[in-house]
Amino acid sequence: MKKRNAVQKWICAILAVVLLVACAPAALATSYSAKINSSACKVYKSASTSSKVLCSDVKDLSVSITGYSGDWAKIEYKGYTGYVKCEYLTLRSRLTAYTAKSTPVYKRTSSSSSKLGTLGTGSTVYVVGMDDGYYRIQNRSGSVTGYIKSGYLTATKPKTSSSSDSSSGSSGSTTGVDRAISVAKSLLGRPYAISDNPPSSFNCSSFVEYCLEKAGYSVKGSAAAQAADSSFAKITGTSSLKKGDILCFDTDEDGTCDHTALYLGSGSFIEASQNAGKVQTNSLSSWYKSHLLWARRPA
């Protein structure tokens, strides 16, 4: 029996070569690399546990996701095709894409399904697969998954007009920042929830992420990640703040960022507040100033 198990593991190990689909810079990929994350996972011939088991004992197997069927992912490995439950897959990579025009995001692969929201032109999304003519997309944190019609996405960000404004409280990317702040203000009063569900509810970092990504910026998920994002300029001192900056606070005084918000200019900011239980505006008072680590400037 031990010998048989060893042979089975050896066979599955051979199947661990990933099939990658090459794509031109302006095209979106049709397969996505993933890793099976559980010893409970089995590979089935079709998207059903009643179908034939093609392989078991497949934890850590690298595969290519080529499509989805409900809660199942269609995978390829070493020329074989099978299905596994999505919960058993950890994505190795996602493709950053942008909306070519204003487009609705659907819950399912049908325009008659419920809408999760509408994204403006140039919004950043993360593609994790295709299904029946729709791209399966996520937000940066992966907390929201939906579908966009394939013709609405592009791998290159659409050009948008921008202008510089050196006046106090403005950012170099006026168009994008103003869009983010406009989105933020439209969400005033939305409930706070640790287990967020944007745009119905937010925690502090998902609120910042949602508003900026609506304006076309690519923003990291957690408050700590946003504070550490070196792709955005680090701003120290309140005198250097401009509207649209991500304020990074250390509210529990442990030396790390645990709360982020968007600066509105003139000493005020907008946040998803746990204490208030909602999205609100606030003043950069002496307490907040003393707990501000730094800011990050979207660019």
Salt bridges, closest charged atoms under 4 A:
ASP60 OD1 - LYS35 NZ 3.51
ASP178 OD1 - LYS243 NZ 2.76
ASP245 OD2 - ARG297 NH2 2.83
GLU253 OE2 - HIS291 NE2 2.76
GLU271 OE1 - HIS259 NE2 2.69
